[in-house]
Amino acid sequence: MPAQPTGDCAPADGRLPEEATRSLGSRPFGVYVHVPFCATRCGYCDFNTYTADELGTTPGASRAGWADAVEAEWRLARRVLGASRPPIDTVFFGGGTPTLLPPADLLRVVDTLRADPGLAAGAEVTVEANPETLTRDGLSALRDGGVTRLSMGMQSASEHVLAVLDRMHSPGRVVAAVADARAVGFDSVSLDLIYGTPGESLGDWRHTLDVTLGLQPEHVSAYALIVEPGTRLAGRVARGEVASPDDDVMASMYDMADDALRGAGLDWYEISNWAREPRHRSRHNLHYWRDTDWWGLGPGAHSHVGGVRWWNVKHPASWSQRLGDGASPAAARETLDEATRRLERVMLGLRTIDGAAVADVQASVGPGALARLDGLVDDGLVQPVPLEDARVVLTRRGRLLADAVTLRLT
């Protein structure tokens, strides 16, 4: 599990500088809700998650008290945001495995947010789910309670690939879960895939894409496997038990995915994300890529309001204890100056179909910006930049080399 970033001390009452809250409501506002619980730990995962065995009987760390602590943190958020807090445009339950919890716990949080400050008209409410934790009754409860979007961790349609990833579900369980989701009325289903797993062939990946498209999802995320330090998978690679992912093979897999998904009517809008229509894009994730505002609830959750970014303590017991004492669970925070925010807008904007503003690139890079852009166009990494558009958008080859493009531009 990665260490938290360092930053300045966060005040115990969670208050924000007046200049950070002054512009509240001028940008969309989202809420991320972190559910840190998993039945087992997947070998590749370095997220802030815990199994029941890892948590044991630590006071304040149980699933039973999670919703109470989330509500306590939202009461603190309401005080900090004040009367100008805007309606919530998106809610995203991530994890961990949110669907390990009873639907009633998740919907209790939705109801709390709906009561104050309220959900914006047409708000997007997403729940991440593992297929083996879903039942038709549970899905029906979530749909009836206001969840509008389901994001399911499919990862692969090949048994041996799922085994290397330590996933508990079978490929058939994904098919059944999607059918149940459709039966209870979900019309926005996202499937999350991973490619480049040791032992996964191009044929395996083609099969996964075929099965995925056969389920007709409105949204697909496809992520290259990263072997994170400290994970069980990293240990297996280091011991030579499995091979390290091959960059050339993963590039071929990305090309294959882009061809298949776009051929089936899903267009890319972020390097790892495709949607059938703009309305099916993850509006919550777009908050992150567009430098808007969001509040993160839960252990280890990150937040950003008006140029101030902070992150909560990671362990559920510490997070719960601070809230029980009436204090903010923030571990630290940082205030971003305009130059840093502009640079981040370039870095994150480049990941999306909207691209980065040429004006931001010029302000960040200086007089040599246009020459750098011309070089990237010549190398086939960014699309030609029409003056009337003034956005820098990656080509498909540029998407594969996005980090290198960013370095050349910044």
Secondary structure, 3 states (H helix, E strand, C coil): CCCCCCCECCCCCCCCCHHHHCCCCCCCEEEEEEECECCCCCCCCCCCCECHHHHCCCCCCCHHHHHHHHHHHHHHHHHHHHHHCCCEEEEEEEECCHHHCCHHHHHHHHHHHHHCCCEEEEEEEEEEECHHHCCHHHHHHHHHCCCCEEEEEEECCCHHHHHHCCCCCCHHHHHHHHHHHHHCCCCCEEEEEEECCCCCCHHHHHHHHHHHHHCCCCEEEEEECCCCCCCHHHHHHHCCCCCCCCHHHHHHHHHHHHHHHHHCCCEEEECCEEECCHHHCCHHHHHHHCCCEEEEECCCCEEEECCEEEEECCCHHHHHHHHHCCCCCEEEEEECCHHHHHHHHHHHHCCECCCEEHHHHHHHHCCCHHHHHHHHHHCCCECCCCCCCCEECECHHHHHCHHHHHHHHC
